[in-house]
Amino acid sequence: TVSPIQLAEGSSIGAGAIVVADCDVGRFAMVGAGAVVTHDVPAQALVAGNPARVLGWVCACGHRLPDSTGRPAPATRER
């Protein structure tokens, strides 16, 4: 059975990265080089590793988004 991979507008896939079948990569998401994507990647997420995990968030231009203190935004929302 063939399962498609959906790469949304503006998504960026690093060299040697693997996106497993039936996974979607959201708008302006960035996948690091050599990452293995086994689950859907949310829009504007920065993912890397094996398996790929969300490390932070990026804007449409590709710069890492800061939190309220000016440091890179964490992978999860603060409560």
N, C-alpha and C positions, 0 to 999 in steps of 0.2 A: 504494500500500500504506500502510495506517495503522499506525503503530507507537506503542505507549503510552508514557507517561512515568509512572514510579513515584515518588511523593513519600511518603516514610516518615513515621511518626508524629513530630510535633514539629519537622519540617523547616521552615525559614524562607526564603522567597524575597523578595529585595529588589525595590523598584519598578523596572520597566523591564527586569528580568532576562529572558533568553531561555534556556529549557531545550530543547535540540534533541531531536527524537523518539528514542526507544529509550534514553534516559539515565535512570538511577536516582539519586535524591537520598536519602542515608542518614538514619537517625534522628538528630534534633536537629542536623543539618547546617545551616549558614547560608550562603546565597548572597547576595553583595553586590549592591547596586543597580546595574543596567546590565551585569551580568556576562553572558557568553555561555557556557553550560555545554555542552561538546561531548563530555564523557566522564562516567562515573559519579562521583558525589561520595561519599566514604566517610562513615560515621557520625561525627558530631561534628566534622566538618571545617569550617573557615572558608575559603570560596573567593571570589575576586573577579577581575575582569579579563576581557580578551578575547584568547584563550580563558581561561576560568576556571582558576585555579591555586590549589592549597592554600597558604594563608598561615599557618595555625596551626590550633589546636584550641579548641573551646568545650565547656563543660559543658551539661547539660540546661537550666539556667536562662539560658543565653546569654552568660555571662561567659567571657572568654578564659582558657584554662588556662595557668598558669605552669610553667616548668621548675624544676629543683632550686635554681636561684639566685634565683628570684622574678621573672625576666623572662618575657615572653610566650614560650610554647613554640614552637620552630621548626617549620616545615612537615614536616621529615623527622626521623626518630628519630636521636638521637646514638648513635654506636657506641663 
